[in-house]
Each structure stands twice: as structure tokens, then as C-alpha cells.
Amino acid sequence: MQTAPNTNDSYYADNAKNADAADRPAFENPFGMDDLLVFDDVALRYLVSHGPLAGRLDELALALVGASPGVSARIRQALPSPQRAEFAQAVQHAPAAAPGDDPAIRWARRATLDALFWELTYWKTPELYEALTEGEHIHPGVFRSLAPWLTGATALDVGAGTGRATFACLRQGARRVIAVEPSPGLRQMLQRKAVALGVAGSPSSARVAPRPGRFDSLPLPDACVDISLSCSAFTAEPTQGGEAGLAELRRVTRRGGHIVVIWPRPCDHDWYAAHGFAYTSIPAQTEMRVQFRSRWWALACAHRFYGRNAAVMRYLARHNTAELPISLIGFNPPQDYFALSV
């Protein structure tokens, strides 16, 4: 580990100059460092050892200047034992200046919170995330094309969120879906939906079975599902799947079954191809749109998730609508998937 950085260090100073640059993510980040207290011990251990905070202890120590002492204490406790003393030293050497007065501290805080934006969204505001994904309709042809693999199958949905793909699998004939999701808030919303639809029950009899877990550590025995899938969650990044996640999906999927990644990132296409996946894109007759449940929710989601996208904000200001063209938002439409036979 490097020694604790000086706030005049060129690395931090150069990044601080770009703290408000246009290449920041499109979302508006409302979270603060004290919000890290929302994570339970399991989640925090993952975040600092394998997730977005891994290997960023000096940056994290800077970001914590001005935060509640309890945040530093919990992070230190979550770290692997060999790193605890190093982190304590980094915190001790961090400047005592007020965060608003030091651009390096502002940058470190912003970088840390931006890295945690989606995790904090899942844990702190699951209802807003639900409204977002509810509006992002997957092309109906995607799950229809998977029906031959889903009919009568035991399916696994990893990174299930509030169940967008889970319940689509049931509609296409899956006998049972195990929905793995690390966020308690999202899992609870998924469970409530399962109860409302009459597909919940005991762990052995429920047609929808929510469970905590992550891509690299699935809480399932070997070869126990017919099809494993992930919708807008798995990527080639190690913290969001990657090689370890793919190995786990292979482990739990029966021979002759399939692994499916729905709505993949375009930047990951070569990775999937190199790992033997076949690509399918379902044509759309008209431009796909995000369709929110109301204009109020459209505005709420846009301000949070696309708040730095000026085109989106202008569009909503000019139109009395609860819909947004996907091309305006700037991501690829949800009409494709990669599939791998096991």
C-alpha cells in the first residue's frame, strides 16, 4: 500500500481539477459518506475487499474527512485484518481541513460515492430503483425466444433486483425461479410481489425463492438449475460478475443447460464472444422507450439517474409525458442477449 497521500500530490490534484468535468456519470449523486452506515457487515466486507472500494484505502481515508467517526470504525472492522492498521494510518495522516475547503477531499469523496452510487441506491432508495427498472421494459421477444429453455425449468436469476426477469421467467413457463439478490430492500420488494402473485411459500415449495448472494458466491449446490440468467446486472467487470461470476454460473447450471445474459453492455460483447456465448438481438419495429408509471415518477427518476443529461431534462421540461426515448438517454435498447450452452 502507498503511504497516505499529501493533498498536493499530483494524482489527487489533477483529478480534483476535473471534479465537475462533463465526463462524470449521468446520475446526480445525493449520497454522503455517512450513508455507508446503511450497509450490513456482510455487504461492507464485500465492498472493501472485493467490490468498488477494494484497493482504494488512501482515497477512502481522504473521503472520510468530516464524516462521522462511526463510518471509519465500521470500514476498519470490515477490512481484512492485515489492512486494518494500514487504513488506520491513512486516516490518521489525512488532512484535518473541512471537506468543502479542499478540492482533493471533494474529489476523493465524489469518486468514492460515485463508485458506490448503485449499491447505495439499492440499499437506501429501493423504491426509486424499482420505478426505474419498471419503466425499462425488456423487449417481449427476448423472453419469448427463451421459452423453450424456460418451460418446466428450474431457473436462476442472479442480480434479480425486484424481480423483472424473475417474473418474466414464470410467465414463460418456468417451474421455479431462484432469485439471488444481495440488497435486502430489493429482495423484500421481490418477496412482496411473489406473495401478491401467490407464488411465494416455504423454501422448498415456493415458485419464487429469493436468496441473498452475489455472482462470485452463489448460495446453491452444483448443477441444480436448468438455466441461469442475469438481466442488466452481469458484466465482464470482476465486481459485477467477470471470470469468477461466470465460473459460478457454470458450476450451478446442469450439463445441457444454458447461461443467458440479457441486455449486455456493448463494451462487453467481445468478452462474451471470447467465452463462447452466441449473440441474439430481437428487432424492434419502433424506437424503444422507458415508460414510467407516471410523469411524477419520470421526473423523480430522471432527476436522480439522468440528472446530468441535459437532453433528457430538456425533453421532460418540454413534453408532458411519462416516457423517454432510449436514444435520448444514451444507452443501448434492451432487446438483446448472449447465451452459452453448458
PyMOL commands that set and color helices and strands:
alter all, ss='L'
color gray80, all
select helices_A, chain A and resi 10-17+33-38+41-49+57-63+69-78+81-93+99-101+103-115+117-124+126-135+140-150+164-171+184-196+238-240+242-252+266-274+295-305+310-318+326-329
alter helices_A, ss='H'
color red, helices_A
select strands_A, chain A and resi 154-158+176-180+208-211+225-231+253-262+278-281+289-291+323-325+336-341
alter strands_A, ss='S'
color yellow, strands_A
deselect
rebuild
show_as cartoon
